[in-house]
Amino acid sequence: MDKTIEELKAEADVLGVTYNANIGAAKLAAKIEEYYAAGESANKVVEKPVVPEPKADHATPQSKHEATEAAQRKAVADAKAAAMVTKIVTVSSNDKRDNDMVTSEYVSCENQYFGIAKYVPFDIPVELEVCLIDVLKSSMITLHKDEIIDGRRTGNKIPMSVRKFNISYEDIAKV
């Protein structure tokens, strides 16, 4: 039965065999066998130590790298769960140029960990994820407004950035 390097190191520690931290499994197994052979040649009774086996139900990270990866996976899962929380909203368009023709909008949100996309109808309450609501909130357009000086229109137009969508949240009472 071949033992793993961790099992061999645990056995060597119990026996008091010294070894380098970067030793391979084959060399460590040879050192342990030398220890047992030296004990037999001196007519000593050498009992094999009982090495505690790792518990299968309690998995611990073997290195700092694995611990960091586990923490990162947990942070990504928490961020994804927060982004995927849904709310009921009604979305309407502020773009007067095509307001009478467009009845829905394609909204998508992607990053290196997850992606989501949906068609969102206007003026109808829909259940949307928070990340998609944030995308709708951040969409801006440029509209040209009349220039007004001293209460009178000058005939010029001024470009202004405005939000492309109005978003109203529905109040839902939990039953």
N, C-alpha and C positions, 0 to 999 in steps of 0.2 A: 504494500500500500504506500503510495507516494504521499508525502506530507507537503503541505504548503510552507512557504518561507516563514510565515507567521507562527505556524505550529512548531517548526524547527527552532526558531528564535526563543519561543516560550520554553521549550524543553532545554535548550542550552542555558537559559537564565536559571532554571531550576537546578540544573547540574552544576552551575558555576563555571561553565566553559566560556572563555572570553573569545570574542569575535569582533570583526570590523563591522560597522553599520551597513556598509555597502556589499557585504558578502553574498555570494550566490547560494542557492539552495543546495547544489551538489557539494560545494566545499564545506558548508555548515554541517551537512549530513555526514561527511567524511570526518570532521572534527568530533562530532558526537560519537561516531563509531570508534574513533581512536580512544576516546575517553572510556568507553565500555571495554575495549580491548585491553587498555592499561589496567583496568580494575580486575579483569579476569586473570591477567598474567601475574598479578600480585596476590592471587588467591583470595581476593576480597569478594564478598558477595555484593554485587552491585544490582540494586533493584531499579528497574525503570521507574522514573517518577511519574506520578499522576499529573498530567497537564490538564488544567481546566479547559474545557471546550467552550468556545464562544457561544453565547446564547443566540439562537436564531430569531427569537421574537424581539430582541432589542438590538436593532442595527445601528451601529455607531459609525460615523465617517472615519475612514482609515487615514486620511491626510487633511491638511489644512485646505488643499485645493478642492477636495470633495465637499468640505464644510462650506467653502465659499460658493461653490456651485449650488449646493442645496439652499443656501440663503438667497442666492440670485433667483433660483427657480420659484421659491416661495414669494419673493418680491414681485416677480412677473405674474404669478398666479393671482396675487392680491390686486395688482394694478388692473389685470384683465377682468377680474370679478367686479371691481369698482366701475370700470368702463362699460361693462355689459349690463349694469343695472338699468331697468327700463322704467320709463315714465310716459304717461299719456299726455300728448301735446297736440295742439292744432297749429299748423304751419301755413302762413300765407305769404305771398310774394309782394315785395315793394317795387319791383321793376315794372314801371308803367309802360315800357316799350312793348312788352309781350305778355302783359298781365291777362289780357282777354283771350289769348291763345293757349298758353301753357297751363296744364292742369296738374302736373306732378313734376318732381325733381328727383334725379338720381344722386344719391348721397353715399359717399364711401369714406371709410377710415381705415388706414393701414399703418402698421409699423413692423419692426422686425420680429415681433412675437405673435401678432394676430392681425386679422383683417376682417372687415364686415362691410357690406354694401346693401342698400335697399332703395326701392322706388318709394318716394313719399308723396302721397296725394295732398293737394292744397285744400284748405278750409274744411277738413274732416278730422275729427279726433283720431289719432293713431298712437300705437304704443311703439316708442323708439328707445334705442339704447342711448345712454348719456354721451358716449363718444360721438355718435351721429348728431345729437343735439348741439354739442360743442362745435362741430364742423359747420352746421347751419348758422350758429351764432356768429362765427368768425368770417362768414362769406360777406364780402363788401362789393358794392358796385359804385360807379361814378354816374351821378345824375347832374344835369345842368339846370340850375335854378335861376330865376330872374334876379338881376342885380337891383337892389333897392337902396337909394341914397336919399336921405332926408324925407323918407316917406313916399318917394316917387320912383317909379321904374325908369331905368336909364335905357332900356332896350338891349342891354348886354346880358349875357348868360355867364354864370359862375359855376365852374365844376365843383361838386361836393361829393365826398365819399359818404355813403349811407349803408346801413345793413341791407342785405338783399332780401332777408326773410324776417317776418314778424313771427315770434314763437310765443304762444300762450299755453300755460300749463293748466291742466285739468285738475281740480281738487277731488281726490278720491277718498272716501271714507272707508276705512278698513272695517270689514264686518267680522 
